[in-house]
Structures are given as C-alpha cells and as structure tokens.
Amino acid sequence: MRKKILFFILLVFSIVLTSCHFQKTTNENSDTLAQKPPMGWNSWNCFGIDVTEAQVKANVDYMAEHLKQYGWEYIVVDLGWYIPSSLNTWTFKVQNPQQNMDEFGRLIPDTLKFPSSKNNNGFKPLSDYIHSKGLKFGIHIMRGIPWQAIAQNTPVKNSSALAAEIANVNDSCIWYDGLKGVDLSKTGAQEYYNSLIELYAEWGVDYIKADDMSFPYHESEIAALSNAIKKSGRPIVLSLSPGATPVEKINHLRQHANLWRISPDFWDDWHFLHRQFELCRKWQSFILPGHWPDCDMLPLGKIRKTGPDDYVVENMKLSKEELTDEYSRFNNNEIITLMSLWAIFRSPLMFGGHMPENDSLTLALLTNSEVLKVNQESTNNREIINRNGFIAWLADVPGSENKYLALFNTNDISGEFTVYFDSININHEIIVRDLWDRIDLGKYKDSVSFVISPHGAELFQLLTK
C-alpha cells in the first residue's frame, strides 16, 4: 500500500513539474515579448516585392531620427527579398517563380536588391545597420519549403532527410506558388523549421511575419515555427498572416504567436476600413499583452511607389496606373478614424508608407504621444455603442478612474453623437481632453455630445479628477 501511495505522490509531482516546465517555456518565449503592441514600419504598402536595401536604409534613417523616441522600433522587410528583380509586384504571381536559396533549401536575399548580402552574408549586414540605429529588424517569410528545394532534393540541415521527403507538394499558397507545405509527420520536418530560425537568428532577426499561416489555419506549421523559435533561444516576435484568423483558434494562437491578422489585406479605401469595425468587435475580448489581434498595416503617407498588385487593383476598382506612386487615398477624416480605431483597439502599428516622403499630417499622426499612449497602455478596451452607424469604444487608463473614449461616424453624412455618463459608470463632472488636438475642452456633466464628420472620429480622455 505504501508503495502505491509513494508511486502516486511521485506521479503527481512529475506531472506538476512537467506542467510548470511547459508554462515556463510558453511564458519565456512568447508571453515576455510584445508586452505592448509592436510599432514599426513594413515595406509592403510602399514597395511590394520590389524593395531594395537602399530603400530600407532610407526608412531606417528616418525612423531613427524622427520616430524612435515615440516608440517606433521595428523595420520589417516584407515579401520578395529572395525574388530576383526580373519579377516585380505586378508579375510575381507566376508558377514556380525564381528564388534565391542556399544549399539547405533556405531562401536568402537577392544580392542585386540587397548588395550587402553578397558572399553569403545574408541579412546580417543590414541587420547590424538597423541595430546600430537602436532599432529592431524583421522579415516576412512564407509557410513551407521552396519548390526549387524539392526539385533539387536539397538536404535538410541537421537531419538525414531530404527536401522532397518532408514536402507536401499538393499544399500550396493560393496566391504565391513559390513554396509547398511541410508535412510535420515526416522525419526532418521540424528540423527544417529549426534550420530556418537558426539562419534568421544568425542574421539577427527580431521579428518574423509568417504568411500563408493563419487563413486557412495551418496549426502544425504554426507550432513548428513557434517551437523552432523557442529552441533557438533568440527573442523573436512572431506575427501570423493573413486574416481573417479564426477566433476559435485563440488558445493555440496564444500558445504560439504574438500577433495575428484579423482581416484580409487592408488598403486605403473606405470599404476596407468600415469592415474593420465588425472584426474589432469580434476580437475585443481577446486583447492580451504578448498576444495581439492585428488590424494590419497602416497604408498612409506615400504608398505603392512601384505599383500595386492585382489584389489592390481588383478591390479598389482602379487601374494599375492610377494606383501607382501616390499618397494614401484615405481623406483626412478617414485617416483620423483609422488611427483612432487602431489606438483604442490596441492593434499593432506597422506604418506602410515611404517615410522619407511623409507630409506634415502623416508625421503629426505618428508622433502624437497622447494617441500612441492609448494604443500602448490602455486596458479593458471594448465597444460600448453601435447604433445607426455611430460607434463608441471605451477603455480604462491604468492606475486611475480616467477613461479613453473614441467616437466614430461611419455614415456618409455628418451627425451628432451623444454619450451619457451613466452608461459608462461616471456619475460626476469630468474634464474632456481632445487627444488629437491635445487640448482640454472643458468640464462636462451628465453627457458629451459632438457633431462628427462623415467617416470621421474623435478621441478623448475623460479626466475624472
């Protein structure tokens, strides 16, 4: 009997230790990163697959000089860094596109686009440059293994497996044919993902945007990538794309990712922005430090400098020529709505324009510390009113009874929007501060009421004392 009791005690103790170890691993590798929504720049909106090292460095220099002090820190090179310049943003969606890769079937930078990557340097020189400016470096990757690796049957590093043995050749991204899925039931499959992160860690990568992962949801490859990051020991933020990511995968997402897209690609047309309100409401209960629902990049400032892809042309119903090398098509009201929603929802903030060509309004948006504080520090963010095209969001100011209040008019005409204080548990006089204009509007009792322009927004702090 004593032996049975002792065995039971040891069994329970072993389970507890295992559980604690798993929790520690999860916390150390994901929960400790991205404690606030990441803020940075991504090359896709302005350069598509055509981005070059010189263009990246120009944006690095701009961020370091003008934005770093406000919390902007990530520089992310999006899709196409391994694609030769013989293909461009308009033509890259072809069967079996040419891509640069190493002897282990891992994609490497195109040396014409990124000259410092010559002599097998990879992204290390560019990463060093970014780090020297006090910023962090990120890259976009696609799910899977390159088609050339399968065709050439390259070896998987640190494994006896070959590329063709771990590939699922019938599993392809529907919009980019450069890679095939990896079958995680095969020997060498996890080792392939481990080898990717080993390479990226050598380059000094701090952030990975992994595409073709979350819609449709590829659970095993998300876990494989996440586990590879944990194994590497390097703190790398993991962002999943595209959307809409399924809400029912929230537990798996929190275990493996730091942020994930809630929508398909977002661009500068009102129908894209209007759609986000419903998606934000759907995800509002799942906002958590270290694990952020992501509204997508900010297509503001100078965008599409080298032209759009077919998705943009199709969805914006304009010609390729009309959409090339222009400032955002959002009007000023819509720009404020966009930034206010991303702030009150606490979405990651990834600016998409070519920053050296920022106009004064765009720079003002990115350096409004009071608005950025809503995004970085608020809590209990939730939609409280959605009626006749008028939407209100409320959030708490940590350590106080103060609130943040965002008011939106999604209608095509101006309208008056009233919020009664008893509906938000305020029963005394307050001071209302306009966060965009950075001025106190005065004392209010019982309610606030504002006329809001079509597609416009207001963002306030409600000061209770």
Secondary structure, DSSP 4 states (H G I P E B T S, - for coil): -HHHHHHHHHHHHHHHHHHHHHHHHHIIIIITS-SS--EEEESHHHHGGG--HHHHHHHHHHIIIIIGGGT--EEEE-TTTTS-TTS-TTT--SSS----B-TTS-B---TTT-GGGTTTTTTHHHHHHHHHTT-EEEEEEESSEEHHHHHHTPBPTTSS-BHHHHEEEEEE-SS--SEEEE-TTSTTHHHHHHHHHHHHHHHT--EEEEESSBTTB-HHHHHHHHHHHHHH----EEEE-SSPPPGGGHHHHHHH-SEEESSS---SSHHHHHHHHHHHHHHGGG-BTTBEEE---B--SEE-TT---HHHHHHHT--TTTTSSEE-S--HHHHHHHHHHHHHHT--EEE-S-GGG--HHHHHHHT-HHHHHHHHH-EEEEEEEEETTEEEEEEE-TTSS-EEEEEEE-SSS-EEEEEEGGGGT--S-EEEEETTTTEEEEEE-SEEEEEE-TT-EEEEEEE--
